[in-house]
Structures are given as C-alpha cells and as structure tokens.
Amino acid sequence: MKFQGLVKIIQKEFLSDDVFKIVIEKPKQMDAVKPGQFFNFNVERMLLRRPISVSAIGEETLEFTIKILGKGTEELSLLKTQDEVDIMGPLGNGFDTASHKKVLLVGGGIGIAPIKGLGGFFDKDGVEIKTLLGFRDKPYMLEAFKAFSNEVIIVSENDADYRQGYITLPLEETLKNQNEQFDMIYACGPSIMLKSVQKICAQFNAPVQLLMEEKMACGIGACLVCTCKTKSGDFGYKHSRMCLEGPMFFGDEVIFDE
C-alpha cells in the first residue's frame, strides 16, 4: 500500500547554493520503492504537494535530492535533521530495470537525482554502467556517481573546469562508437534535453527510457495537469498522465511538441 504520513528526517545537507538532499526513515509499511518513482511532499502553508524523485533507496532509508525552484522547495530547504515531514508515496511508474549487463545513464540538471538512484540499484546487481552528466553551472554529487560507474563523463554549460557544452554531444559520440553497445539507455532531465536524447537514440536505433519532468498537482492522476502526448489510437496520440502512466516512458512512445 502507498504510505501517507509523517516521517523523520535523519540527514540534511546542502550540495550547492540551491541544491540540497534529505534522508528520511523509510516506514516499514511502505510499498517497495523502484528507481524513478517519486513522493509528494506536503509543504506547510502551500496548497499543493511537491513531487520529489527518489535519489537513493536503502533498506531503511530514502534519499531525496532537491533543487530550490520556488516557494515550496524553499520551504523544504528549511527543514532540519530530526524534523518530521508529511509524504505520500511511492507514486508513478519507475524505470523498467529488466535484466541488463551494460547500461548508459544520462542525467541533466536536477534530473541527475533519480539517475543516481537508478545507478545505485544497478550497482548492487553488478551491471556495467557508463554515466553522462550535464550541468548548467558547477557539478555536484560526482563522487556518488563515480562510486558505481565504470566511466563518468561530465559537461557544464558555464564551469570552465569541465568540458563545456550540452550532454547531447557526448551522448552522440558514445553511440557512434561501435565498441559501445548498451542493453538500455536511461535519461532524465529537462524536456528540451529529453527531446534531443530521444532523437539521437532513434538515429542510432538505441533503446531508451525517458523519465519525464513536469509539474504535478495531485500526483495520483486525478487533475490531468501533468499530461504528455504518447503514441496511440486513431488520431495517433493520446494524453498520458505523467504521474500515473509515467513518469517513465519508452523513447518511442513520447511525442514532443515542435
């Protein structure tokens, strides 16, 4: 069953000026949590809950990595160790983690958070992992990715200490390499990035799962705020609810607006 109630924060840490992580105690009565699923956080003085993806799954803990983007996430950033927070979840359909030997992980911006959770999951099964990470400014959580990845490639739009540019260039370079064959590619990031990832993967006939980022109001499929177009039906598409049918969709399912 899905859990809804108060949980204790057992760790809180800022990773950059506007990104922080919290670790909570995982209630025993909670359903098993899959990489790519999310939880809705109840924020004091805010009408709507805030959806936050899981960035690490432990036996007794859950970790969330959060970027301050507005009043809701700013309120969450004020929480302290030993505080309690009201959560609901796990919600949504996470990544399909069928048996793989070698995978490529692609994360952009705060979309690296659920990718980190996925990498930790695969690491336990001895899967070979290559990771591509894209940031706007100074990268963070790099040691965590290096701990489970066989190779990590990092790009930043503005930090001159790293290769500058967008994540799509190393993705294209990797897929062009005939020696690089992956059972599955997993990607999460802003919509404009995922649209490019989808196009590049289709070009190289590479299977990809996209974890879609979108504002979600209810988190249970009732309000229809978080829809995206997927291929289906007589008209060629339908509006799928990211919080219920997603947030993971296979690359050949999604129709991005031009």
N, C-alpha and C positions, 0 to 999 in steps of 0.2 A: 504493500500500500504506500501511497505517497504520504510524506510526512508534512505536517504543518504545525509549527510551534516554535518555542524559544530554544536556542542552542547557545552554548557558551563559547566565546572567543578565547582560544588558548595561545594565540600568537598574532601579533600585528607588526608589520614592518613596511616602511616606505622604500621603494626600489628606485624612485626618481622623484622629481619635484611633484609630479602629478599622477604617479602610479604607485599603488600600494598593494600588499597582499594581507589577507587574514586567513587564519587556520581555525576551524571550528571542530568541536567534538561531534562525531557522527552518531546520531541516535541509533540505538540497536534495532528499533522497529522500522527503520527506513528501508525501502527497496534497495536492491543492488544498484549502484551508480555506474553508468557507462561513460567513457570518454566522449565528449561532445554534448552531453546533456547540460542543462542549466537549472538554476534555482531562482525563485522570485524572492527578493528581499523586501521586507516591509520597512519603509523608511519613515521615521517619525515626522509628522507634520506634512507628509506628502500623500496625495490621494492614491496614486498608483504604485504598485510594487516595481522594483527594478530587477530585470533579468540579468543574472551573472553566471557565466560559464565556469565550470569546474576546471582548475588548472593543476590539480593533483588529487589522486584518490588513494587514501591509505586505508588500512583495516579499521582504524578507529577515528580517523580524521578526514576532513575535506579541506582543500585549499582553494581560495579564490583570488585571482589577480585582477585588480580593478583600476581603471583609469578615470580620473575626475573629469567628467564631461558636462556636469550641470549640478543643480541643487541636490538632487537625490544622491548621486555618487559623492558629492562633497560631504553630505551628512554622514554617509557610511565611513568616510575617511576620518571622522571624528571619534569613531568607536575605539575603545581601548581593550587591552587584554583583561579578561575576566568579565567584560560586559556581556550581556545577552542580546541576541538579535533574533527577530522573527523571520523564519524562512519557510518556503513551501517547495517541495520537490522530492525526487528529481523529476524534471519535466522535459518533454520533447524526445525526439529520436536522435540518439547519438550516432557516432561513426559505426559503420559496418567493419568489424575487426576480424573477419574470416581469416582462416589460416594463411599467413604470408611469411615468406622468407626474407624479402627485401622491400622496403617501402621508402618513399620520398615524402618528407613533411615540408609544407610551405606555409609560413606564417607571416602576416604583415600587420604592423601596429599592435594594438591590444589583442588582435586575433591570434597572437602567439600563445596566449594563455591556454585555450583549450588544446592547442597543438602540443604544448608542454605536457598536459595531462595524458594525451594520447601516446606521446613518446615514452612516458614512464610506464604505461600499460604494456607497450610492445617490448620494452627493455626486459620485463620480467619473463617474457617468452623467448628471449634470445634472438629476436628479429634484427636483421641488419638494417640500420637506419641512417639515411642521409637527410640533413636538415638545411633548409634555406630560410633565412630570416631577414625581413625588411623593416627598417625603422625610418621615421622622419628625422629624428634627432639622435641623441646618444642611446645606444643599445643598452638593454638590461636583461637580467636573468640568463646571461650567456653561459655561466658555469653550470647551471642546471641542464641546459641543452647539451653541453659538451659531455656531461656525465653519462648520457645514454646514447649519444650519436656517434657513429663511426666517422662522420665528417660533418662539419658545420660551416656553411658559407653565409657571411653577414654583409648586408649592404645598408647604407644610410643615405638619405637624401641630403643631409646637411652636415654630418660629422665627418670631417676630413681624416680622422684616424682610421676610417674604414673605407672600403670600396664604395664610391658614391654612385647613386642611381636607384633604379627600381628592381624589385625582386624578380620581375619577369625576364630580365636579361640572363641571370644565372640559371633560371628555370629552362629557358630555351637552349642555353649552352649545354646543360646537363642532358636534356632529352636528345640533343643532336649527337651526343657521344654514343656510338654503337656498343661500347663496352658497358654502358649503364642501362640495365633493364630492371624495371620495378614491377612488382606484383600489383601495387596500388599507389596512387598519389593522393595525399590528403592536404587540403588547403583551407585556411580561414583568414579573413581579413576584410577590408572594406570592399564594397560592391564593385567598384571600378577595378580593383585588383583581381577579384574573383572572375570578373568578365574576361579579363586578359588571360588568366590562368586557364579558363575553360577553352578559349580559342587556341592557345598554344598546345594544350593537351590533345585537342581534337586534331590539330595539324599533324601530330606525331602518333595518333591513334593510341594514346596512352589513357588508361582508365583513371578517373579522378573523382573524389568525393569532395563536395564543397559544403563547408559549414557556414551558413548564411548569417550575416549580422543585420539585424533590423530592430527597430523599436517595437517592443511587445507590451501591450497594455495588460491583458488578463493572464496570459501565459497558458491558458487551457483551451484555446480555440474558439471562444465564445464571441469575441468582439470583432474579429475579422480585420484588425488593424494591420497585422504583420503578414499580409499575403504577398506571394510572388507568383509569377507565371511559370507553369510547368507544362510540358507537352502532354496533351490528352484530348480525346473526344473529337466530335465532328468539326469543331471550329479550330482544332489544332492546339488548343491550350485550355488550361483551367487555372483558377486562382487557388493555390495551395497555402495553407496556414503554416508559417514557419515554426510556430510554437508547438504544433501538433503533428502535422505530417513531416515537418523538419525538426530542427534547423538543418539537418544534413540531407542533401540531395545529391544524387549522382550527376556528374557533369553533363551527361547527355539528356538530362531531364529538364534543366533550367532554361528559361527564355529570358534573356536580359533585354531590357528596353534599349533601343538605339539612342 
